[in-house]
Amino acid sequence: MNGLIGEIDRNYQIKGFSVIGVDEAGRGPLCGPVVTAAVCLFCDIEGLNDSKKLSEKKRLELLPQIIKNSVWAVYSVSPKIIDELNILHATMFGMAKCIERVKRKVEGKQIVLIDGNRVTGKFDLEEAVVKGDSKSVNIAAASILAKTQRDRIMNRLALIYPEYKLDLHKGYPTSEHYEILEKIGPCEIYRKSFKLKADIHHEQMKLF
């Protein structure tokens, strides 16, 4: 494990716990799903880090290693569900789905480490870890799974909706994205509960 990354995992493993790391990708974009992932690693994997600190090439190199050496689950929450629940509850919903799937396959005592400052409240032992994807290898692995899966989804959507240039901004609120929305408006993959104009503050992000 890399320096301080993994120390929190080791501390729990010494106490006999299996560590399940949980993270998401796509909380802030204007369209597309929020993707959640949970990972319980069997062994150390060299090079794990917060997915945002890794190149796409490095994430894709690590992906098969994570899949091969862990119990894992990924869950995609649609824009419709995001609009119904709000982004916070939609993310927690997706995380809980992933955690349930991993917990069923992991024996013994388990601790769930969730990136951020909130837990789902659905499991006995959960801990929120602020900036957890740079502190826990299991959370880092989950961040890579979530990020790579969401990028794949957005690249597929880019083929269906080429006019939105989703392959370039992945749905995030860039100036170019706002300009496109100003010209042609949103389609069915957009989060209607989000503010889709550049000059309006994103109130939903206050939930985090």
C-alpha positions in Angstrom: 0.0 0.0 0.0 1.2 3.5 -0.8 2.3 5.5 2.3 -0.7 6.9 4.2 -3.0 5.6 1.5 -4.2 2.4 3.1 -3.4 3.1 6.7 -7.0 3.3 7.7 -7.6 0.0 6.0 -4.7 -1.7 7.8 -5.9 -0.4 11.2 -9.2 -2.2 10.7 -7.7 -5.3 9.1 -5.5 -5.7 12.2 -8.6 -5.8 14.3 -10.0 -8.6 12.1 -12.3 -6.6 9.8 -12.8 -6.9 6.1 -12.9 -3.4 4.7 -15.5 -2.4 2.1 -14.7 0.9 0.4 -17.4 3.0 -1.3 -17.3 6.0 -3.6 -19.2 7.6 -6.5 -18.6 9.4 -9.8 -20.9 11.9 -11.4 -22.5 13.8 -8.5 -22.0 17.2 -10.1 -22.8 16.8 -13.8 -25.9 18.2 -15.4 -26.8 15.0 -17.2 -26.2 11.3 -17.1 -26.2 8.9 -14.1 -24.4 9.1 -10.8 -22.4 5.8 -10.6 -21.6 4.3 -7.2 -19.1 1.4 -6.5 -18.1 -0.7 -3.5 -14.9 -2.7 -3.3 -13.4 -5.2 -0.8 -9.8 -6.0 -1.9 -8.2 -9.4 -1.4 -4.7 -8.0 -1.7 -2.5 -5.0 -2.2 -2.5 -3.4 -5.7 0.4 -1.1 -6.5 -0.5 2.4 -7.7 -4.0 2.8 -6.3 -5.0 6.4 -5.6 -7.9 8.8 -5.9 -9.3 8.3 -9.5 -9.2 12.1 -10.0 -5.4 12.0 -9.5 -4.8 9.3 -12.0 -4.7 9.5 -15.8 -7.4 7.7 -17.8 -4.6 5.3 -19.0 -3.6 4.5 -15.5 -7.2 4.0 -14.4 -7.8 1.5 -17.2 -4.6 -0.3 -16.3 -5.7 -0.7 -12.7 -9.3 -1.7 -13.5 -8.7 -5.4 -14.4 -6.5 -5.8 -11.4 -9.2 -4.4 -9.1 -11.9 -6.6 -10.7 -9.7 -9.7 -10.4 -8.6 -9.1 -6.8 -11.7 -8.0 -5.0 -15.4 -8.5 -4.4 -17.0 -5.5 -6.1 -20.2 -4.0 -7.2 -21.2 -1.0 -9.4 -24.6 0.6 -9.6 -25.8 3.4 -11.9 -28.6 5.7 -10.8 -30.5 7.3 -13.6 -31.3 11.0 -14.0 -35.0 10.2 -13.4 -34.2 8.7 -10.0 -31.9 11.6 -9.2 -34.7 14.0 -10.0 -37.1 12.0 -7.8 -34.9 11.6 -4.8 -32.4 14.5 -5.2 -28.7 14.0 -5.8 -27.8 13.3 -2.1 -30.4 10.6 -1.6 -29.9 9.1 -5.1 -26.2 8.7 -4.3 -26.9 7.1 -0.9 -29.4 4.8 -2.7 -26.8 3.7 -5.2 -24.2 3.2 -2.5 -26.5 1.1 -0.4 -27.2 -1.2 -3.4 -23.5 -1.7 -4.0 -22.7 -2.3 -0.3 -25.5 -4.9 0.0 -24.1 -6.8 -3.0 -20.6 -6.9 -1.7 -21.5 -7.7 1.9 -23.4 -10.8 0.8 -20.1 -12.2 -0.6 -17.7 -11.2 2.2 -17.5 -13.4 5.3 -16.7 -12.3 8.9 -16.7 -8.8 10.4 -17.0 -6.0 8.0 -16.5 -2.2 8.1 -17.9 0.0 5.4 -15.8 3.1 4.6 -17.7 5.7 2.6 -15.9 8.6 0.9 -17.3 12.0 2.1 -19.1 13.2 5.2 -22.2 11.0 5.2 -23.1 7.3 5.7 -26.2 5.5 4.3 -27.5 4.6 7.7 -28.5 1.2 6.5 -25.7 -0.9 7.9 -24.3 -1.6 11.4 -20.7 -0.5 10.9 -20.3 2.5 8.5 -17.8 5.3 8.7 -17.6 8.4 6.6 -14.1 9.4 5.5 -13.6 12.9 4.2 -11.2 12.7 1.2 -11.3 9.0 1.7 -10.3 8.2 -1.9 -6.8 9.5 -0.9 -6.7 7.7 2.4 -8.2 4.2 1.9 -7.1 1.8 -0.9 -10.6 0.2 -0.9 -12.2 3.6 -1.4 -9.6 4.5 -4.0 -10.4 1.2 -5.9 -14.1 2.0 -5.7 -13.5 5.5 -7.1 -11.7 4.0 -10.1 -14.5 1.5 -10.8 -17.1 4.3 -10.5 -15.2 6.7 -12.7 -14.4 4.3 -15.5 -17.9 2.9 -15.6 -19.4 6.4 -15.8 -17.0 7.5 -18.5 -18.0 4.4 -20.5 -21.7 5.3 -20.1 -21.1 8.9 -21.1 -19.1 7.9 -24.2 -22.0 5.6 -25.3 -24.4 8.5 -24.7 -22.2 10.7 -26.8 -22.8 8.4 -29.8 -26.5 8.7 -29.3 -26.5 12.5 -28.7 -23.5 13.8 -30.6 -24.8 17.4 -30.6 -24.1 17.6 -26.8 -20.4 16.6 -27.1 -20.7 14.4 -24.0 -17.4 12.7 -24.7 -15.5 15.9 -24.1 -17.1 17.2 -20.8 -18.9 14.0 -19.6 -21.9 16.1 -18.6 -20.0 18.4 -16.2 -21.0 22.1 -16.2 -18.3 23.5 -18.4 -18.7 26.8 -20.3 -18.9 24.9 -23.6 -21.6 22.6 -22.2 -23.7 25.6 -21.0 -23.3 27.2 -24.5 -24.7 24.0 -26.1 -27.6 23.9 -23.7 -28.4 27.6 -24.4 -28.6 26.8 -28.1 -30.5 23.5 -28.2 -31.8 22.9 -24.7 -31.7 19.7 -22.6 -32.9 16.2 -23.7 -34.2 13.3 -21.7 -30.8 12.4 -20.2 -30.6 15.7 -18.3 -31.3 16.1 -14.6 -34.4 18.3 -14.6 -33.9 19.1 -10.9 -30.5 20.7 -11.6 -30.2 24.3 -12.7 -29.2 24.2 -16.4 -28.1 27.8 -16.9 -24.6 29.0 -16.2 -25.7 32.1 -14.2 -27.6 30.2 -11.6 -26.0 28.7 -8.5 -26.3 25.0 -8.1 -28.4 24.8 -4.9 -28.5 21.0 -5.0 -24.7 20.9 -4.2 -25.4 22.4 -0.8 -26.7 19.0 0.2 -23.0 17.9 0.4 
